[in-house]
């Protein structure tokens, strides 16, 4: 049976309608608990799921930050503009409650790290701290700022240092254990997903695909090449 699809013209949708379709479709999204500091050195922490790794050479992560309803910058956006630094702390399942506290819209100057009962550790390459309880943290310097619209900005950050809990990474092979990392994923709405349903699927070579192809497919290809 052929599936029936609904088509949506994004030019005819409101920003909220586009948002609902996108966050429900692009899932699960990794969650960055981003730490920054303001010009006085005060720490801010906020979770973002419009986040991902885009490149390894150079090492670039992307962070999408939406402005407040009145178009004022959120603390994260303001701090990155001022200091050009931020640290991505990967949210594990053990950090879900603390992450939710950091999502509370506190007034500027409130230390979300302390409010959530987390521990701030000084950065090694940037001034903003990382979170000790996070299994992995990426220290970043602003690489580029993309002004997408009045309501949103995308920061590209170059990773200058990484801190991984020693039980999750093989020092020699640099293999990160996904079970020990136990990262949390963001779904649509208020939904979240754990990443413990894990499996390996190596990419096939062309030769391996040829070997696995059905005999009838190989016959049809051979006839078509005559």
Secondary structure, 3 states (H helix, E strand, C coil): CCCCCCCCCHHHCCHHHHHHHHHHHCCCEECEEEEEECCCCCEEEEEECCEEEEEECCEEEEEEEECCCCCCCCHHHHHHHHHCEEEEEECEHHHHHHHHHHCCCCCCCCCHHHHCCCCEECCCCCCCCEECCCCEEEEEEEEEEEECCCCEEEEEEEEEEEEECCCCECCCCCCECHHHHCEEEECCCCCEEECCCCCCCCCCCHHHHHHHCCHHHHHHHHHHCC
